[in-house]
């Protein structure tokens, strides 16, 4: 069997040896694997951002892809490491909610705890499970290994509540879950939730500003306009045409967003 694709998503940044060390482990165990860097600029320890990024790539990769994701503020503690099967793909990650976006959008087929010490590196550093435990597990799956050999099957795993909307009288409350490189603010309002409200007429309120209606694309409004639209990943986002919404609103992940009917 030809080794498959292994993607890497971390909060390690591009400096230092950390990402390269994980790649070395994967390639050493599964020569010929195709490695894809998704993102290494997740804000440090920001599990919510990591969950958004993972959900945004699932539809772009073929079945059998293994996604190695390390945003792990609990490294070295009793938190578990999981191998999650979802959308015909694999996700090797800590059990801290990092799987939330994928689970909400695609469901989960099965979950195993990565607990077999014979599949980890001989010496496991308590501060670098990404290299010593998760990378070997990802390489094992990419090489066609049976998930049952990783450890026991489990049915409980952590999901973040940030992906859930709060219904209120005359509308819903959500929040910003990601700020991209352009300063666009991606919210936890999904397309199916927004579509009916947009058709009936709605307003978005964020950072003390009001936006009337949901736009189709950035170029439909003049430069400098604050707009709301459905982004390519299927989430509603707040943007400034040719500008930076995060900077204009002094907003980022965690900022409250209201979606209300027009009065």
C-alpha positions as CSV (number, residue, x, y, z in Angstrom):
1,X,0.0,0.0,0.0
2,X,1.4,3.4,-1.0
3,X,1.5,5.8,2.0
4,X,-1.1,8.5,2.0
5,X,-1.4,12.2,2.8
6,X,-0.6,13.6,6.2
7,X,-1.5,17.2,6.9
8,X,-0.1,19.3,9.8
9,X,-1.9,22.0,11.7
10,X,-0.3,23.5,14.7
11,X,0.3,26.6,16.8
12,X,4.1,26.1,16.6
13,X,4.8,29.0,14.2
14,X,7.5,28.7,11.5
15,X,10.5,29.2,13.7
16,X,12.4,26.5,15.6
17,X,12.6,22.8,15.1
18,X,9.1,21.7,16.2
19,X,7.2,21.3,12.9
20,X,10.3,19.7,11.2
21,X,10.7,17.3,14.0
22,X,7.1,16.0,13.5
23,X,7.7,15.7,9.8
24,X,10.8,13.7,10.4
25,X,9.0,11.2,12.6
26,X,6.2,10.7,10.0
27,X,8.7,10.3,7.1
28,X,10.9,8.0,9.1
29,X,8.0,5.7,9.9
30,X,6.2,6.0,6.6
31,X,8.6,6.9,3.8
32,X,6.9,8.3,0.8
33,X,4.0,9.9,2.7
34,X,2.8,13.2,1.2
35,X,3.1,16.0,3.8
36,X,0.9,19.1,3.5
37,X,1.3,22.1,5.8
38,X,-2.1,23.5,6.5
39,X,-1.4,26.2,9.1
40,X,1.3,26.7,11.8
41,X,0.2,30.2,12.8
42,X,-2.8,29.3,15.0
43,X,-2.7,31.7,17.9
44,X,-0.8,29.9,20.8
45,X,-3.1,27.5,22.7
46,X,-6.1,28.8,20.8
47,X,-8.1,25.5,20.3
48,X,-11.1,27.3,18.9
49,X,-9.0,28.7,16.0
50,X,-7.6,25.3,15.3
51,X,-11.0,23.7,15.3
52,X,-12.2,26.2,12.7
53,X,-9.1,25.6,10.4
54,X,-9.6,21.8,10.5
55,X,-13.2,22.1,9.6
56,X,-12.4,24.3,6.7
57,X,-10.1,21.8,4.9
58,X,-12.1,18.5,5.2
59,X,-13.9,18.9,1.8
60,X,-10.6,19.6,0.0
61,X,-8.9,16.3,0.9
62,X,-9.5,12.8,-0.3
63,X,-10.7,9.9,1.8
64,X,-8.0,8.3,3.9
65,X,-6.1,11.6,4.5
66,X,-4.6,11.8,8.0
67,X,-4.8,15.2,9.7
68,X,-2.2,15.7,12.4
69,X,-3.4,18.6,14.6
70,X,-1.4,19.9,17.6
71,X,-2.9,22.8,19.5
72,X,-2.4,21.3,22.9
73,X,-2.3,23.6,26.0
74,X,-2.8,20.5,28.2
75,X,0.2,18.6,26.9
76,X,1.6,16.3,29.5
77,X,-1.5,16.2,31.6
78,X,-4.1,13.4,31.8
79,X,-6.0,14.7,28.7
80,X,-6.3,12.0,26.1
81,X,-5.0,11.8,22.6
82,X,-7.5,10.7,20.0
83,X,-7.7,9.2,16.5
84,X,-11.0,10.3,15.1
85,X,-12.5,8.9,11.9
86,X,-14.8,11.5,10.2
87,X,-15.8,12.2,6.6
88,X,-13.7,9.2,5.6
89,X,-10.6,10.8,6.9
90,X,-8.5,10.6,10.1
91,X,-7.8,13.2,12.7
92,X,-5.0,12.7,15.3
93,X,-5.3,15.3,18.0
94,X,-5.7,16.0,21.7
95,X,-9.0,15.6,23.3
96,X,-9.6,19.2,24.1
97,X,-12.3,20.2,21.6
98,X,-10.1,20.5,18.5
99,X,-12.4,18.1,16.7
100,X,-15.5,20.3,17.3
101,X,-15.8,21.9,13.9
102,X,-15.3,18.7,12.0
103,X,-17.7,16.8,14.3
104,X,-20.4,19.5,14.0
105,X,-20.2,19.7,10.2
106,X,-19.6,16.1,9.3
107,X,-20.4,13.9,12.3
108,X,-18.0,11.4,13.7
109,X,-17.8,7.7,12.6
110,X,-15.5,6.3,15.3
111,X,-13.0,7.4,17.9
112,X,-10.0,5.6,19.4
113,X,-7.7,6.6,22.2
114,X,-4.1,6.7,21.2
115,X,-2.7,4.7,24.1
116,X,-0.5,1.9,22.8
117,X,3.0,2.7,24.1
118,X,4.6,0.4,21.5
119,X,3.5,2.8,18.7
120,X,5.0,5.9,20.4
121,X,8.7,6.9,20.4
122,X,10.8,5.0,22.8
123,X,11.3,8.1,24.9
124,X,8.3,10.4,25.3
125,X,8.8,14.0,26.4
126,X,5.9,15.2,28.5
127,X,6.1,18.6,26.7
128,X,6.1,17.3,23.1
129,X,3.4,14.7,22.5
130,X,3.0,16.0,19.0
131,X,6.4,14.6,18.1
132,X,6.5,11.6,20.3
133,X,2.9,10.2,20.3
134,X,0.7,12.0,17.8
135,X,3.1,12.0,14.8
136,X,3.8,8.2,15.2
137,X,0.1,7.5,15.4
138,X,-0.5,9.6,12.2
139,X,2.3,7.8,10.4
140,X,0.9,4.5,11.5
141,X,-2.6,5.3,10.1
142,X,-1.1,6.8,6.9
143,X,0.7,3.5,6.3
144,X,-2.5,1.5,6.6
145,X,-2.3,0.5,10.2
146,X,-5.4,-0.8,11.9
147,X,-6.9,1.9,14.3
148,X,-7.7,-0.8,16.9
149,X,-3.9,-1.2,17.5
150,X,-3.7,2.4,18.7
151,X,-5.8,1.8,21.8
152,X,-9.4,1.3,23.0
153,X,-12.4,2.6,21.2
154,X,-14.1,5.5,23.0
155,X,-17.5,7.2,22.7
156,X,-16.9,10.4,24.8
157,X,-14.9,13.3,23.6
158,X,-14.8,17.0,24.3
159,X,-16.7,19.5,22.1
160,X,-16.4,23.3,22.4
161,X,-19.6,25.3,23.0
162,X,-18.3,28.2,20.9
163,X,-19.7,26.6,17.7
164,X,-23.3,26.7,19.2
165,X,-25.6,29.7,18.7
166,X,-27.7,31.1,21.6
167,X,-31.3,31.8,20.5
168,X,-32.9,34.9,22.1
169,X,-36.1,36.7,21.5
170,X,-36.0,38.2,18.0
171,X,-32.7,36.7,16.9
172,X,-29.6,34.8,17.8
173,X,-26.3,35.5,19.6
174,X,-23.1,34.1,18.2
175,X,-19.4,35.1,18.2
176,X,-16.3,35.5,16.1
177,X,-14.3,32.3,16.0
178,X,-11.5,33.3,13.7
179,X,-9.7,36.4,12.3
180,X,-8.0,35.7,9.0
181,X,-4.9,37.3,7.5
182,X,-7.1,40.0,5.8
183,X,-8.8,41.0,9.1
184,X,-12.1,39.3,8.1
185,X,-14.0,38.1,11.2
186,X,-15.4,34.6,10.7
187,X,-18.4,33.9,12.9
188,X,-20.1,30.7,14.1
189,X,-23.2,31.5,12.0
190,X,-23.4,28.8,9.3
191,X,-25.0,29.3,5.9
192,X,-28.1,27.2,6.5
193,X,-28.9,29.3,9.6
194,X,-28.4,32.6,7.9
195,X,-30.1,31.9,4.6
196,X,-33.7,32.0,5.8
197,X,-33.1,35.1,7.9
198,X,-31.3,36.9,5.1
199,X,-34.3,36.2,2.8
200,X,-36.7,37.7,5.3
201,X,-34.4,40.7,6.0
202,X,-31.9,40.9,8.8
203,X,-29.3,43.0,10.5
204,X,-26.0,42.0,12.0
205,X,-24.6,43.9,15.0
206,X,-21.0,43.6,16.0
207,X,-18.6,45.9,17.9
208,X,-21.2,48.5,18.3
209,X,-21.9,48.7,14.5
210,X,-25.0,47.7,12.5
211,X,-24.8,46.0,9.1
212,X,-28.0,45.8,7.1
213,X,-28.4,42.5,5.2
214,X,-26.0,39.8,4.0
215,X,-24.0,40.6,0.9
216,X,-22.9,38.2,-1.8
217,X,-19.3,39.2,-2.4
218,X,-16.8,41.9,-1.3
219,X,-16.9,43.9,-4.6
220,X,-20.7,44.5,-4.3
221,X,-20.0,47.4,-1.8
222,X,-17.7,50.5,-2.0
223,X,-14.2,50.3,-0.5
224,X,-14.2,51.0,3.2
225,X,-17.7,49.5,3.7
226,X,-18.4,47.3,6.7
227,X,-20.3,44.2,5.3
228,X,-21.5,40.8,6.3
229,X,-21.4,37.9,3.8
230,X,-21.2,34.2,3.5
231,X,-17.5,33.2,3.2
232,X,-16.1,30.4,1.1
233,X,-16.0,28.0,4.1
234,X,-19.7,28.3,4.7
235,X,-19.6,30.6,7.7
236,X,-20.9,34.2,7.9
237,X,-18.1,36.7,8.1
238,X,-17.7,40.4,8.9
239,X,-15.4,42.2,6.5
240,X,-14.3,45.7,5.4
241,X,-14.1,46.1,1.6
242,X,-10.3,46.6,0.9
243,X,-9.8,46.9,4.6
244,X,-9.4,45.2,8.0
245,X,-12.6,44.5,10.0
246,X,-10.8,43.3,13.0
247,X,-8.8,46.5,13.2
248,X,-11.8,48.8,12.5
249,X,-13.9,47.1,15.2
250,X,-11.1,46.2,17.6
251,X,-12.6,42.7,17.4
252,X,-11.4,39.1,17.2
253,X,-12.2,35.6,18.4
254,X,-14.8,35.8,21.2
255,X,-16.4,39.1,20.1
256,X,-20.2,38.8,20.3
257,X,-22.3,39.0,17.1
258,X,-26.0,39.5,17.0
259,X,-28.2,38.4,14.1
260,X,-31.7,40.0,14.3
261,X,-34.7,40.5,11.9
262,X,-35.1,44.0,10.5
263,X,-37.5,46.0,12.7
